Amino acid sequence: MPGRSLLPSAALAITAAVPVLGAGPAGAATPPAGKPADLGRQTLPAGDGWASAGTGTTGGAAAPASNIHVVTDRAGLAAALASPGPRIIYVKGVIDVDRTCADFATGGYTLAGYLAAYDPAVWGRDTEPSGPMEDARAASAAAQTKYIKLKVPSDTTIVGLPGATIRHINLHVDKADNVIIRNIRFEDAADCFPQWDPTDGAEGNWNSLYDNISVTSSTHVWIDHNSFTDGDNPDSNQPVYFGRPYQVHDGQADITSASDFVTVSWNRFSDHDKTMLIGSTNNPANDRGKLSVTVHHNEFSGNLQRLPRVRFGKVHVYNNYYQVPDAEPFEYALGVGVESQIYAENNYFRLSRSVDPADLLYNWGGTTLTAKGNLLRVGGKEQPVDLIAAYNAKNDPDLGADAGWTPTLHTGIDPAETVRREVSRHAGAGEIH
C-alpha cells in the first residue's frame, strides 16, 4: 500500500490520507500492440513440465476480443478477474491497494495491546492466544484478506506489460484449472496482523497469511518469468517481539491443497524467508498422488528456505540457480518432506565459504530423493556436488538416493555449467525473449 502502509510494526500509527491510484479501464480493451499482445496469446509449450500433462495449459489464450483487459489498479484487476472466461488480463504500471493497515483494524485492535495481552510473561507459552484482543486481530485480518486476496479463476492469462508490478496483493488461484501468470514483478504481500503462536516450535513464532501467489486445489498452472521481492519492506527490517522475528510475510509462490500439474519456470525469487511450499500438511488424505510440480530455470538469491519444501509430490527441480551469501540466517534449499519425491537435476549452487553444502537439504520427514548432475561453486571454484552424500555425512538418519521415478515432461535440460549464466541473464520479469 502507498506510504509503506503494510509495515505492521507501524501500521496502526498511520493517519495521513493515502493517495488512490488513477483508475484504468476495467472492461474490455484493445490489446496493446507488439510483443506484449503476443504474450497474452502464448500457451505453455508441449512437454514443458508437469503443467503440460494431459490437456496442457493455455490460460486465456482463447479469449474473444471482448474479454481482453488492460488494468491499472486493484479495482480494474478485480473486475477483469470476475469477468466470464476465458480472459486475458494485461497489467499496466503499478497495481497497489488504496487502503492502509489502519483501515483494516477493527474491534479495538492495536499492536501494543496485542503485545501486552500475549506477552509470555503474562500469557505463558503453553496456550495459543484467545480472548478479546485475539478476536480483534482475527477480525482485522479477515478484513485485510477480503480486500487484498484476489481469486484467479479458470482459463485466465495474467501478463505484465513492461514494468508491470503487483504490490501488497495476494493472487489466489483456487479451485481453478488452466491459469497462466507471467512477466510481473510481485512485491510485499505483507500481513498487517500476524498471529503469535507460543506453541509453534520450541520458542514460538509469528505467523502470517499471505503469499504473492497461492495455488490451492488447482490444476494446470504456469508461473513464468516473474520477479518476487519484499521490496522496501524486507524481513531484515522487522522488529523482534517475544524473542522471535515479527514475520509479516508467508510464501512467494506456494502450491498446496491437492493442486496438481504446475510448472514454475524462469522466475527470480530474492531475499525472502519462506519461499515456495509444495504441500502444506502431512495428512495424505488429499495430497497423495497430487502435487506434481516442475521447478526449472529459476533464480533463488538470498532466500532462506523452501526452495522448495515438498510433501508427497513428484517434483522435478532442474536447472535452477541458487545463491546463498551467508550461512546465517540461511536454513536450507530443498526440504524433503513426508512421502516427497524430489528429482533434483543439474542445478547450480553458489555458496559463500561460510555455508556447509550439507545444509542444502533438510529432512522434514521424507526418506529419499534423486540428486544428479548438480554443481557447487564456493569462491571461484566449481565442482560437482553429491547433495545426498553431503547431507548424510552430517545427519542421521540417512536419506536414500532414489526418488522412485524419472521425469519425462521437460524441455531440454542444460548442463549445470551453463545454468548460472543463462538463468542470471534470462530469469525474471522483463526477460521474455
Buried (B, 14 or more C-beta within 10 A) or exposed (E): BBEBBBBBBBBBEBEEEBEBBEEBBBEBBEBBEEEBBEBBBBBBEEEBBBBBBEEBBBBBBBBEEEBBBBBBBBBBBBBBBEBEBBBBBBBBBBBBBBBBBBBBBBEEBBBEBBBEBBEBEEBEEEEBBEEEBBBBBBBBBBBBBEBBBBBBBBBBBBBBBEEBBBBBBBBBBBBBBBBBBBBBBBBBBBBBBBBBBBEBEEEBBBBBBBBBBBBBBBBBBBBBBBBBBBBEBBBEEBEEBBEBBBBBBBBBBBBBBBBBBBBBBBBBBBBBBBBBBBBBBEEBEBBBEBBBBBBBBBBBBBBBBBBBBBBBBBBBBBBBBBBBEEBEEBBBBBBBBBBBBBBBBBBBBBBEEEBBBBBBBBBBEBBBBBBBBBBBBBEEEBEEBBBBBBBBEEBEEBBBBEBEEEBEBBBEBBEBEEBBEBBBEBBBBBBBE
